[in-house]
Amino acid sequence: MAIRAPEFRAYIKMPTIDDAEILAENANDPDVARMVAKRGEFPHPYTKANASSFIEFAQFAAKSGVEFHFGIYSMATDKIMGMIALMRNQSEQDPKTMEVGYWLGKPYWGQGYAKEALLLALKFGFEDIGLDRVVAETTGDNARSIRVLEHAKFSRYAPDAQPNGANPDPKLHYELKREGYERLKLSDERMGRIYST
Ligand SMILES: CC(C)(COP(=O)(O)OP(=O)(O)OC[C@H]1O[C@@H](n2cnc3c(N)ncnc32)[C@H](O)[C@@H]1OP(=O)(O)O)[C@@H](O)C(=O)NCCC(=O)NCCS
């Protein structure tokens, strides 16, 4: 299954083992690793073997309905550029809440692909698997990621820890509830044209 919109230059779908080499090339970047590792484990250096085992895990997790790790692909080349996932978050008990996380290979930064991928993943989360809330974690030094979340109408929700010597960049917590998603759809007419193939 792929999720697309006619005017988007990115689409998302489950990665396959054929994507492993290019996925590893994109993931093998210290700036990607540094930011993603703030949320969970992310190998660096990132090898083709790392990518292959991750893709196997992603396929298994999707089949069992636990987590959904989509590749972000270029419409122009059909090559994988990065990943976006809806994952379980240990601090969220509600089964209708999932956490979104994403990364792109550096050559693809700053071209709007992450904003598109997030809209596609939100459509899948709220409409295809019936989530009521999507949360995200980032840090104050990740201005690009914050802009991506704000663009999709996420807002800050938790009393975030204050920076201190031991933890200069504490996590910022963002959420998008179903009402916010409905407002997002009204404000961005492209969302009504998202479809699955
Ligand atoms: C986060 C990430 C996916 C964003 O990708 P991207 O391609 O830059 O995102 P987009 O182009 O879709 O949008 C980026 C937004 O940040 C803005 N931006 C671009 N460069 C910026 C900069 N240096 N500082 C602040 N904002 C910047 C863009 O203008 C855009 O906002 P706008 O539409 O309001 O103008 C990418 O930077 C990445 O993979 N980073 C490493 C992994 C990561 O941090 N993941 C998120 C963990 S929480």
The ligand as a Gaussian input file, in Angstrom:
#p B3LYP/6-31G(d) Opt

LIG

0 1
 C       13.334000      17.180000      10.549000
 C       13.499000      16.973000       9.063000
 C       12.801000      15.686000       8.645000
 C       12.870000      18.187000       8.356000
 O       12.989000      17.974000       6.985000
 P       12.898000      19.164000       5.958000
 O       12.972000      18.591000       4.593000
 O       13.887000      20.213000       6.286000
 O       11.459000      19.656000       6.212000
 P       10.576000      20.566000       5.274000
 O       11.394000      21.113000       4.134000
 O        9.353000      19.781000       4.935000
 O       10.159000      21.767000       6.245000
 C       11.111000      22.353000       7.072000
 C       10.608000      23.653000       7.677000
 O       11.724000      24.157000       8.405000
 C       12.135000      25.388000       7.809000
 N       13.603000      25.409000       7.832000
 C       14.461000      25.064000       6.846000
 N       15.702000      25.249000       7.255000
 C       15.635000      25.713000       8.519000
 C       16.596000      26.096000       9.489000
 N       17.901000      26.019000       9.259000
 N       16.144000      26.508000      10.680000
 C       14.824000      26.596000      10.925000
 N       13.879000      26.236000      10.069000
 C       14.292000      25.800000       8.872000
 C       11.582000      25.373000       6.425000
 O       11.485000      26.702000       5.943000
 C       10.246000      24.708000       6.655000
 O        9.321000      25.554000       7.307000
 P        8.324000      26.540000       6.507000
 O        7.532000      25.681000       5.582000
 O        7.497000      27.148000       7.572000
 O        9.158000      27.506000       5.753000
 C       14.988000      16.868000       8.638000
 O       15.617000      18.060000       8.956000
 C       15.695000      15.692000       9.301000
 O       15.628000      14.563000       8.833000
 N       16.437000      15.964000      10.410000
 C       17.154000      14.917000      11.143000
 C       16.215000      13.958000      11.852000
 C       15.238000      14.677000      12.741000
 O       15.563000      15.710000      13.325000
 N       14.047000      14.110000      12.877000
 C       13.034000      14.649000      13.746000
 C       13.314000      14.194000      15.141000
 S       12.191000      14.971000      16.270000

